[in-house]
Amino acid sequence: MPDACGVNIDLGDVTRHNINILKKINEVVLPVIYNVQFYKAVLEYGEFSKLAYYNDIVVGAVCCRIHTSTNPASRKLYIMTLGCLSPYRRRGIGSQMLRHVLDTVEKEGNFDAITLHVQVNNEGAIEFYKNFGFDIVGTKEQYYKRIEPADAHVLEKQLRPSKQVNGVVAHDVADHVADVTDVADHQS
């Protein structure tokens, strides 16, 4: 849809025909190299994986997956990647991608939370997510390989009230970080 300046920002599906564009965007924007399994899996995520178009040019992408927890009653969405090419930042593209994810989760209505990792020194990204109601709920040391700093904050946006066990809020950071490495090499 056109913005106030007549610029058109749209989101489109990730398909086998444009998956290489997603790969190129991720290589340019993110400090992590994702493996072949990541890109194969992205094709299965439907509304949770989108390319961002700025006047019909792909300038960003968001890729999420449903996180299967050890607790079958808990359902979370994990944002694997969300990024935009540098010249197109601060134009609302990242916000539109994240709003799409939030709207899709709300429409489905059966998620407890949305989680993601952010490199501890990426203050811009941390602030961006905090503006959308995400909180830092933990830090995973040595999360990234061959990237400095190697530590990542775990951010989470609660969508339903936190579950309590004996009056204590159950925030199991291990739940947030389990099996993420199956799709990412976490290296530069």
Secondary structure, DSSP 8 states (H G I E B T S, - for coil): -B-TTS-BEEEEE--TTTHHHHHHHHHHH-SS-B-HHHHHHHTT-GGGEEEEEETTEEEEEEEEEEEE-SSTT-EEEEEEEEEE-GGGTTSSHHHHHHHHHHHHHHHH---SEEEEEEETT-HHHHHHHHHTT-EEEEEETT-SSS-SS--EEEEEEESS---EETTEE---HHHHHTTGGGTB----
